[in-house]
Amino acid sequence: MTPSSTYLNGSGVAFDNTLEIIMKQKYLASFYRGLEAWFEYRRTGFPNLIIDPRADNNAVVPSRLVYPAVTQMYNPTNYRKAVERMGGDNINIKSFWEKP
């Protein structure tokens, strides 16, 4: 299926030489591909998402996943070391590479 020229030339879709428009289209294209859209959003900060203030986590998009319970249970020494270096095992702690 080929998108119509009306859509491709529309506002917010037509290429305007910015990373933002590329990432918006990539986000939409990868929305149903597991966590790919979330990873790209974390990496670039695009697209600019509007989060409903009633959303869980105080309307903040999580920055990371917590360590699985199996890691905590079977590798507690290294789990504690990693969590200490990161500043906690919390979904809002940013990774070292993540855009602020």
Secondary structure, DSSP 8 states (H G I E B T S, - for coil): ----HHHHTSTTTS--S-HHHHHHHHHHHTTTSTTHHHHHHHHH--S-----TTSTGGG---SS----HHHHHH-HHHHHHHHHHHT-S-TTS--TTS--
